[in-house]
């Protein structure tokens, strides 16, 4: 099934005044209002289309060359992010001579003179044909707006050989005037109010038909071209606010409404769309009504949609009752991202709520499956494990029977148990024996079972260099594998703690004579100074632990403060900002720190998560590439492990693989506290098998 409309959206609204024409009193008001609804996350869901955020281009003195340059920049920015580009053109327009080509008038424009004006159709064609742009939506409120569509050969040929998408809303026909910007003002009002009975998203035809009833004296028109058969979903103008308002308190999401609306309308245009109320009364009544229709494809689709609604509502109600106070945003997100990583697909853009996740799993299942019950079973089994609920609880089987998925739930519980057994053993390797931060003469290895140390061994690094250290690590891995064989448990994770001086350029996941260590194991990096902290580091370790708790519980944007060369150029100023708490989240460096190990050590003392670019990435990790991290943040650090593997094997996941990361999470901070070197000792001497609390099972992108 299709997930419906989705993906990233950018917007730019252009509204220049023209010195030679009548002053448009309401131009700024209309442009600002249109821009506001298009950038509202609940309505237009667009981001500013310029990299500097200045995506509302309006006012006096805007010359055509400046407008074209800004639009070219927006097109490139959308292509970099694979975004749909929404372009608004408001102001005076003309079609020169007897042509039908719309030109937007700028500061220096003269009527009927192409020079000094922007050819709207040409700009739309450039945007739609630019590789990487996921379709273009144009909103044109000018006289002669119907002349905006470009020539068809510009869409059917070009760099993309016709795989272009363009959807236009136009205020008037060619040769017709547009008055007082009423089109764009009514459009903004319509988006805020929404339309009943038209699904979760408003198409250009939905908006055109509605605006024709309120925009008098102008022939509101639209244009559609879709030559991309691989697009994720149709282009849309805005989310339907009427649907969102009608769903207050519902236990089902927007995908359910969308599929129900389409399926029931195809079967019976007069059939009411049931809501997602907990009592399911309306849904059950709808199912009975559907069964009265003759058998056929339309009835089968409608039945699947109604049954999906019933399954989704039953599942959300069960999760809330069964897990209760243990149900948190962080745990929902963890289960969803773990499941997505196991399936080898991105987790989607749904909100981290029980309703949104269940909605996606129910109505966005793989086409190879007849319904979403298998995905729901896997999600609930994972969520139960994360929240500490017993898989033997009769309530779980009762829910499985109610949604007719007992076999799927049993399979999911069994698979989750197997996955948990794979994560029971961890090998921790410490390179903290060197007092200078260079390659140590020995490395320490600890084997942990369910978070408790069961074995410790010291391994000789001879010679004390990179080659000797990597050989010692391989010895430690063989030692751990021997113990794993005795326990009949797999070893899948290796944690390596190293000083900042070595972390700069050393990649322990690439160690291994016969096979890379990172191919065989999930390798995570830690800062070894936490094993034997000096007084300064120890004095702020509680603050670092609090920061981990804060950033791991974030539910919004990626919790990383990015620092450029100017931010780290003055060590004393940087230290002052760190001391006054300026960077309270994870820290990322936009450029590789070079040979500055002191910078790495300084930052690591204050943050549990530090990111920096690989040395082979000369451009570093600039802001325009951060979307790759945003998409993977809640699967970190496992997502990095997967990205490295894909790069080694020739995969395309290059952007995330350009990052290095130290990930000192709660589990590692607890380990360091329990195995801290006494201040009087020069070498770590861990106590015998202390009992660590068992942390929640966590499979961050690497199940």
Order of alpha helices (4+ residues) and beta strands (2+ residues): beta-alpha-beta-beta-alpha-beta-beta-beta-beta-alpha-beta-alpha-beta-alpha-beta-alpha-beta-beta-alpha-alpha-alpha-alpha-alpha-alpha-alpha-alpha-alpha-beta-beta-beta-alpha-beta-alpha-alpha-beta-alpha-alpha-beta-alpha-alpha-beta-alpha-beta-alpha-alpha-alpha-beta-alpha
